[in-house]
Every structure is written in structure tokens, then in C-alpha cells.
């Protein structure tokens, strides 16, 4: 019974959250900057990299990315367990 009340409280708190967005001026400024970057970026030809990829690109980068994702997932699960009291 207590967990139902707690769940209702959590859901009510989430429902009470209002939308949040950037200001119109900031959005327009960001859009102009992005368009300027896209227009001034030179076109590049794609060069095929065969076996000359460095260890950073092949192993270390993906390993760090995977570790970051795993840490994020563990934290999400930990907070969900704390919020719902399992």
C-alpha cells in the first residue's frame, strides 16, 4: 500500500513538471551559426583507411565509449531502484 502511494507521489511530481526549451533568440542564433558552419565547410573526399588505423581508433575509443554507456546504465538502474524502493 505504501509503495502505491509513493509511486503516485512520484508520478504526480513527474506530471507537474513543465516543458523547458531554449529561448527563441538563442534558438535563432544557434540555427544561424550551424547554417554558417555548414555553408563554409569545404567538401572533402573520403579516403579509405585500410589497416593503418591506430589502436586508439580501433580499441581504446570504443572501449571507453562502452564503459561510459555501461556506467550510465548502471546509474539509471540504481536510481530507479532507489526511487521505487526495490
C-alpha positions in Angstrom: 0.0 0.0 0.0 2.8 2.4 0.9 4.6 1.7 -2.4 1.4 2.6 -4.3 1.3 6.0 -2.5 5.0 6.5 -3.2 4.5 5.6 -6.9 1.5 8.0 -7.1 3.7 10.8 -5.5 6.5 10.2 -8.0 4.1 10.1 -10.9 2.4 13.3 -9.7 5.7 15.0 -9.4 6.7 14.0 -12.9 3.3 15.1 -14.2 3.8 18.5 -12.6 7.0 19.2 -14.5 6.6 21.8 -17.1 8.2 21.9 -20.6 11.5 23.6 -20.8 13.0 24.9 -24.0 15.6 27.4 -25.1 14.6 31.0 -25.8 13.6 31.9 -29.4 16.6 34.3 -29.6 19.0 31.6 -28.6 17.5 29.1 -31.0 17.7 31.5 -33.9 21.4 32.3 -33.0 22.2 28.6 -32.9 20.5 28.0 -36.2 22.4 30.8 -37.9 25.7 29.5 -36.5 25.0 26.0 -37.7 24.0 27.1 -41.1 27.1 29.3 -41.4 29.3 26.3 -40.5 27.6 24.0 -42.9 28.0 26.5 -45.8 31.7 27.3 -45.1 32.8 23.7 -44.6 34.9 22.6 -47.5 33.9 19.4 -49.2 36.3 16.6 -48.6 36.9 13.4 -50.5 36.6 10.3 -48.4 39.9 8.5 -48.2 39.7 4.8 -47.4 41.8 3.8 -44.5 42.8 0.3 -44.7 44.8 -1.3 -41.9 46.6 2.0 -40.8 44.0 2.8 -38.1 45.6 3.5 -34.8 45.0 1.5 -31.6 43.0 4.4 -30.2 40.5 4.3 -33.1 40.2 0.6 -33.1 40.2 -0.4 -29.5 40.6 2.3 -26.9 37.9 4.7 -28.2 35.1 2.1 -28.5 36.2 0.6 -25.1 35.9 4.0 -23.4 32.5 4.6 -25.1 31.2 1.2 -24.0 32.4 1.8 -20.4 30.7 5.2 -20.3 27.4 3.6 -21.6 27.7 0.9 -19.0 28.3 3.3 -16.2 25.3 5.4 -17.3 23.1 2.3 -17.5 24.1 1.2 -14.0 23.4 4.7 -12.6 19.9 4.7 -14.3 19.1 1.3 -12.8 20.5 2.3 -9.4 18.3 5.5 -9.3 15.2 3.6 -10.5 15.7 1.0 -7.7 16.2 3.9 -5.2 13.1 5.7 -6.4 10.8 2.7 -6.4 12.3 1.1 -3.2 13.1 -2.3 -4.5 
